Amino acid sequence: MRNILLLFGILVLAACNKERVRITGHLANADKKVLHLDEVDVYENRTEDSVVLKKDGSFRFTFDTKGPCFYQLRLADNQVIVLFPKPGEHININADAGNLLTSLRIKGSNDTEQVTTLIHALHDAKSRLDSIGTLYEKATEDSVKDRLSEEYQDIMDSHRKFSIAFILTHYNSLASLYALYQQYQPGTYVFYKATDMQFFKIVSDSLSKYIPDSKHVVALKAHTNKMLGDYQAQLLIQKAGNLEAGLPDVSLPNLQGDTVSLRSLKGRYVLLSFWASADQSSVDQNLAFKKIYNRYKDQGLEIFQVSFDRSAETWKRAVRFDELPWISVHDSEFPNSMVAASYNITQIPSNYLIDKDNVTILAKNLTPAQLQLKLDELIK
């Protein structure tokens, strides 16, 4: 009997070890810093464990998982190391906390190693884009600006091709999710075109077969199906001639929870504006728009403003605090937003000035000063 119990215990222990993930390593220059192990969930991150690093920077975490998962190691200053471990993997990490990303070296998890390569490539692309952006702001000659714009686009195209290759190579890995949702900066996505839906479908279909019970996969599949459904519905409506092609409708809840439609504003000049309360440029622009709105609201102007805040309560507080007087609605689907995709919103703040016919776009991304001049021209 004792031998049977011993054998049973050994078998249970062996099964547990197959599911256990071990994460070990060293972080230089991290004495007394707190290192957190977070599980990255669909809508939020949960801290599973934490350790105060000693002088040698060594650390160790263990946890059990029955399938591929998404975690991160996070320092107190929000520097993160992205992890895509599988059951039974022993991941070894070495880095310098003073320069975490460029010094990062990972072994023991193929998916994590591969996505780290992608993260390095994105970091390099962002650094080069920032440098060109700085040069563009200082440039005074149109020829120089044109050349810099071409270089800027070339960098984005190059990273996009690299990312597509990554997805087509890792379509059966959760790491492909990271590739799909890459951002150059908050709100500016690598994949944002209508044709990019094919990559979402490739990854969704593959992961649904490979790890169908993953919360991330379930959410991706729902988002992909919604994108495809909305796109097909829009095409059918346009083909049927029921709507004038050109401007997709925006129907979202306002502060009171009532759905307000962009199409309901036909007959007025509409500034369709996109923002987020955490973006200071958006807030500054809103304060300038208030003066313009108060001047022209009785002469045919309306502002229809879409918030991309993650929290509806944060959005409501910001609208009330700044006393924004126009139509304010909230897109709870962001960053998986069909509205953002339909209007090709790659950065915030962004805006479109729409004619009274509710079809014609008169201007895009107007500054407050430019909006003032345009309205002076339109409203005489």
C-alpha positions, 0 to 999 in steps of 0.5 A: 500500500505504501509503495502504491501511495509513493508511486501515486505521489511521484506521478502527481509531482511529475504532472505538476512539474510538466505544468510548472513555469520557472523564471529565473535571472539577474537584473544589474543595477536594480538593488532594492527595486521591486520586481513584479510578476503580472499576468496580462489579462484581456482587460487588465493586468494582475500582480501574481507575485513580487520580490525586492531585488537584492544587490546581486539582482537575482530573482526567481518566480514559479507558477503552474499553467495548463497552456500557453499564457501571457505574463510580464515582469515589471519594475516599479518604474513600469519598465516591463519584460514581456513573457509568453511562457508555455507549461514546463519552460524554464526561462532565464533572463539577464538585463541591466535595469538602467537600460532594460530593453536594449540589454535584455537577453532571454533563453528558454522560451522560444515564443518569448525570445521571438517576441523580444526580437519584435519588441527590439525592432519596434523600439528601433523603428520608434526611435528613428521615427522620433528622430525624423519627427524632430528634424521635420519640425525644425525643417523650413524647406518643402523639399526637406520636409518631403524627403523626411516624410518619405523616410518616415513612411519607409520606416513604417512600411519596413516595420510593417513588413517585418511584423507581417512576416512575424505573424505569418511565422508565429500564427499559432503562438500567443506572441502573434497577438502582441504583433497585431496590437503594436503601437508606435505611440498610444493610438497609433497602430502598426496595423490599422488598414481595412486590409489588415483584417486578414491578419487578425483572421489568420491569427484568430483562426489558428489560435482558436484551433491551437488554444481555444480556451484561452481568454485572449483567443476568445476575445480576439475571435470576438473582435475579429468577427465583429470587424469582419461583420461590420465591414461586410455590412457596410459594403452591403449597405453601400452597394444597396444604395441606402446610404451615400458612400464615403462617411461611416456613421458613428453611433455611441453613448453620451454622458447620459447613456443615450446613443447619439448618431453622427448622421443625426447632425445633417444640416450643420457643419460638424467637427468630428473630433477624437481624443482621450483625457490622458492626452494633454494635447487633446485637453489643450486643444479642447480648451481652445475649441470651447471659445470657437464653439461658443462663437459659432454654435448658433451659426451652424457648428456642432462638435461631435467628440469621440473619447478613446478613454479606457474608463467611461468614468474617467471620460465623464469626469474629464468632460465635466471638469473642463465643462465641454459644451458639445456632444461627447460620446465614448467608444468602449471598444478602443483600442479594438475600435471600428470607429477608429479603423473606419476613420483611419485614426492613427493618432490623437487628437485628430479631427474632420470638419464635415460639410452640412451634407454629412458626406463631404469632408472639408478639412482634416486635423485642423488646429484651433486657429485653422478651424477659426479661419475655415469657419470664418470662410464658411459662415459669413 
